[in-house]
Amino acid sequence: CFFVCGNQDVHRLDLATKAETRITNSPGLKWDPYMTPDGKNYVWLRWNGPPDHADLYRGNVTGDLNPTPIIADG
C-alpha cells in the first residue's frame, strides 16, 4: 500500500498476546518505525505530500497519539 493508499499509520503488535496498539492516527504516510533503546518511544518517518520530503517523528509506546516532531523542516 506504500504511496498508493492515502494514509498509513504505525502500530505495535505484542507477539505474545497478539494485542495491537495504534501509535499514530494522522494524515500522511508513516514508515520505518524503530523503537528507542530504552523501549519507551518509537521514531518513524512521515511524508505529508509534495514536495517530496519526509520528517522524523517520535511517539511513545503506549499510543498516546500525540507524536512529537524531531525534524520537521521539510
Secondary structure, DSSP 8 states (H G I E B T S, - for coil): -TTTSSB---EEE-TTT--EEE---SSBEEEEEEE-TTSSEEEEEEE-SSS---EEEEEETT--S--EEEE---
